Amino acid sequence: MAAPGRFLVSSSQEEAMIKLFGQTAGQLKPLDIDPAVPLPVEAAVWIDLYQPTREEEQALEAALGISIPTRADMNEIEASSRFYHEDGALFMTANVLSRPAQGTGDPAQQDVFLSMPVTFILVGLHLVTVRYHEPRSFQMYTNWAERGDAPCANGNSVLLGLFEAIVDRLADIAEEAGTGLDLIGARLFDSLPDDGAPDETLDMLVERIGRAEDLNGKIMASIVTLNRVVTAMSALPKIDAKKDAKLRLKTLGRDLQSVSDHVERQARRITFLLDSTLGKINIEQTGIIKIFSVMSLVFMPPTLIASIYGMNFDFMPELHWEGAYYVVILLMIVSSVAPYLYFRKRGWL
């Protein structure tokens, strides 16, 4: 039985920062790790590093004879830093989406996702993954492979299976984002049935559209990095010689293109919804300004009359007329009501 410690891997591997998986009868199986002995990498087809310490990286580097990229290296955006050969191993880095580990706590912000790099290293028949977040696609592939529903004979098979799970998850996220845009459009144009929920204000809709645009951009960035890796892998001689791997890479390329087309259409929808929302805000502001303009015109005549009779001249005949006060009050009322009725008749109010 493995000794306790950071390297401990239970049957569920929930405590492990380094997880090793082998395969038996076409099914992915977790391997136990004993910190007292070297890592059993020869029996592993997949080695998964999650938030590794420097000591863990050094242990794996010693076992495989490679250099594990640092977190800063993984965040490099140059193509030469995201796909390269070194020490006989192939290094590939792509952005993968995941929800925040702790969540936002706000039901209105369930469309918040992180986009962080994951490095895939093919060394011999082994695949090494280095990551600092928990994409659901990794658990999806693990579940598939443990049931025998996904190829896991070697590192190449695991890598392609992970890519397929990542693309599948990207498609799900894009579909969820599209449903969110449908709801925003329905709220904006009042086409939803009354479900008793409080109406969203226009500024709330602008916030939701902003988050939708942020998510759409993250999906597209992930597609770009994955497509770059898939395209580069398709050109490798050892991949070209394997018909099954080449077919799977072609399918991945087509899937990425279809998701990319969907995301581009959603980008246009987001632009339309934002323009429509800002247009409605502008209409509301124009209506408010119109009311103030009309009211200022309504009160302008009585204000003029009051200003005239408020002047301090010695000779103003009306001041000595009996009933002049009531006449002036009546005149002020008529001069304010008449414009109001006129504006109502013209439909300006």
DACORBEL-V898316 format. One record per backbone hydrogen bond with DSSP energy under -0.5 kcal/mol. CO is the residue of the C=O (numbers start at 1). NH is the residue of the N-H. E is the energy in kcal/mol with one decimal. If there is no record, write none. Layout:
CO & NH & E
CO & NH & E
This chain:
5 & 8 & -1.7
6 & 17 & -0.9
8 & 10 & -0.5
17 & 19 & -0.5
17 & 50 & -3.0
19 & 48 & -3.1
20 & 31 & -3.0
21 & 45 & -2.9
21 & 46 & -1.9
22 & 29 & -3.4
24 & 27 & -1.5
27 & 24 & -2.7
29 & 22 & -3.3
31 & 20 & -0.5
33 & 35 & -0.6
34 & 37 & -2.0
39 & 41 & -2.3
40 & 43 & -0.8
41 & 44 & -1.4
45 & 127 & -1.8
46 & 21 & -2.7
46 & 48 & -0.5
47 & 49 & -0.6
47 & 129 & -2.5
48 & 19 & -2.8
48 & 50 & -0.6
49 & 51 & -0.6
49 & 131 & -2.2
53 & 57 & -2.2
54 & 58 & -2.5
55 & 59 & -2.0
56 & 60 & -2.1
57 & 61 & -2.7
58 & 62 & -2.3
59 & 63 & -1.5
60 & 64 & -2.4
61 & 65 & -2.4
61 & 66 & -0.6
66 & 68 & -0.6
70 & 74 & -2.1
71 & 75 & -1.1
73 & 76 & -1.4
78 & 81 & -1.0
78 & 82 & -0.7
79 & 82 & -0.8
79 & 83 & -1.2
82 & 93 & -2.3
84 & 91 & -3.2
86 & 89 & -2.0
89 & 86 & -2.4
89 & 91 & -0.5
90 & 122 & -2.5
91 & 84 & -2.0
92 & 120 & -4.0
94 & 118 & -2.5
96 & 116 & -1.8
98 & 114 & -4.1
105 & 107 & -0.6
106 & 109 & -2.4
107 & 110 & -0.9
109 & 112 & -1.1
111 & 113 & -0.5
114 & 98 & -2.0
114 & 116 & -0.5
116 & 96 & -2.7
118 & 94 & -2.2
119 & 130 & -2.4
120 & 92 & -2.6
120 & 122 & -0.5
121 & 123 & -0.7
121 & 128 & -2.8
122 & 90 & -2.5
123 & 126 & -1.9
125 & 155 & -2.1
126 & 123 & -2.2
127 & 47 & -3.3
128 & 121 & -3.2
129 & 49 & -3.4
130 & 119 & -2.3
131 & 51 & -2.8
133 & 135 & -0.6
135 & 138 & -1.0
135 & 139 & -0.8
136 & 140 & -2.4
137 & 141 & -2.5
138 & 142 & -2.3
139 & 143 & -2.5
140 & 144 & -2.3
141 & 145 & -3.1
142 & 146 & -2.4
143 & 147 & -1.2
144 & 148 & -0.5
144 & 149 & -2.9
145 & 28 & -1.9
145 & 148 & -0.7
154 & 158 & -2.3
155 & 159 & -2.6
156 & 160 & -2.4
157 & 161 & -2.3
158 & 162 & -2.7
159 & 163 & -2.4
160 & 164 & -2.4
161 & 165 & -2.1
162 & 166 & -2.7
163 & 167 & -2.7
164 & 168 & -2.3
165 & 169 & -2.5
166 & 170 & -2.5
167 & 171 & -2.4
168 & 172 & -1.9
169 & 173 & -2.6
170 & 174 & -2.6
171 & 175 & -2.4
172 & 176 & -2.6
173 & 177 & -2.5
174 & 178 & -2.1
175 & 179 & -2.2
176 & 180 & -2.2
177 & 181 & -2.0
178 & 182 & -2.0
179 & 183 & -2.0
180 & 184 & -2.1
181 & 185 & -2.6
182 & 186 & -2.4
183 & 187 & -2.7
184 & 188 & -2.6
185 & 189 & -2.4
186 & 191 & -2.3
186 & 192 & -0.7
187 & 190 & -0.8
193 & 195 & -0.7
201 & 205 & -1.9
202 & 206 & -2.2
203 & 207 & -1.7
204 & 208 & -2.1
205 & 209 & -2.6
206 & 210 & -2.3
207 & 211 & -2.2
208 & 212 & -2.2
209 & 213 & -2.3
210 & 214 & -2.1
211 & 215 & -2.6
212 & 216 & -2.5
213 & 217 & -2.3
214 & 218 & -1.9
215 & 219 & -2.5
216 & 220 & -2.2
217 & 221 & -2.4
218 & 222 & -2.2
219 & 223 & -2.4
220 & 224 & -2.5
221 & 225 & -2.1
222 & 226 & -2.5
223 & 227 & -2.9
224 & 228 & -2.0
225 & 229 & -1.8
226 & 230 & -2.9
227 & 231 & -2.6
228 & 232 & -2.1
229 & 233 & -2.6
230 & 234 & -2.0
231 & 235 & -0.8
232 & 235 & -0.6
233 & 236 & -1.6
236 & 240 & -2.5
237 & 241 & -1.5
239 & 242 & -1.5
241 & 243 & -0.7
242 & 246 & -2.5
243 & 247 & -2.7
244 & 248 & -2.3
245 & 249 & -2.2
246 & 250 & -2.2
247 & 251 & -2.3
248 & 252 & -2.4
249 & 253 & -2.4
250 & 254 & -2.3
251 & 255 & -2.7
252 & 256 & -2.8
253 & 257 & -2.0
254 & 258 & -2.4
255 & 259 & -2.4
256 & 260 & -2.4
257 & 261 & -2.5
258 & 262 & -2.0
259 & 263 & -2.5
260 & 264 & -2.3
261 & 265 & -2.1
262 & 266 & -2.1
263 & 267 & -2.0
264 & 268 & -1.6
265 & 269 & -2.0
266 & 270 & -2.7
267 & 271 & -2.0
268 & 272 & -2.3
269 & 273 & -3.0
270 & 274 & -2.6
271 & 275 & -2.5
272 & 276 & -2.7
273 & 277 & -2.6
274 & 278 & -2.7
275 & 279 & -2.2
276 & 280 & -2.5
277 & 281 & -2.4
278 & 282 & -2.3
279 & 283 & -2.4
280 & 284 & -2.6
281 & 285 & -2.5
282 & 286 & -2.5
283 & 287 & -2.5
284 & 288 & -2.1
285 & 289 & -2.5
286 & 290 & -2.5
287 & 291 & -2.1
288 & 292 & -2.1
289 & 293 & -2.3
290 & 294 & -2.8
291 & 295 & -2.7
292 & 296 & -2.1
293 & 297 & -1.7
294 & 298 & -2.5
295 & 299 & -2.2
296 & 300 & -0.5
297 & 301 & -0.7
298 & 302 & -0.5
299 & 303 & -1.6
300 & 304 & -2.3
301 & 305 & -2.4
302 & 306 & -2.7
303 & 307 & -2.2
304 & 308 & -2.2
305 & 309 & -2.2
307 & 310 & -0.6
308 & 311 & -1.4
311 & 313 & -1.1
314 & 316 & -0.7
316 & 319 & -2.0
317 & 320 & -1.7
318 & 321 & -1.0
321 & 324 & -1.4
323 & 327 & -1.8
324 & 328 & -2.6
325 & 329 & -2.3
326 & 330 & -2.4
327 & 331 & -2.6
328 & 332 & -2.4
329 & 333 & -2.2
330 & 334 & -2.6
331 & 335 & -2.4
332 & 336 & -1.1
333 & 337 & -2.5
334 & 338 & -2.5
335 & 339 & -0.5
336 & 340 & -1.3
337 & 341 & -2.7
338 & 342 & -2.1
339 & 343 & -2.7
340 & 344 & -2.2
341 & 345 & -2.2
342 & 346 & -1.8
343 & 347 & -0.5
343 & 348 & -2.5
343 & 349 & -0.6
344 & 347 & -0.8
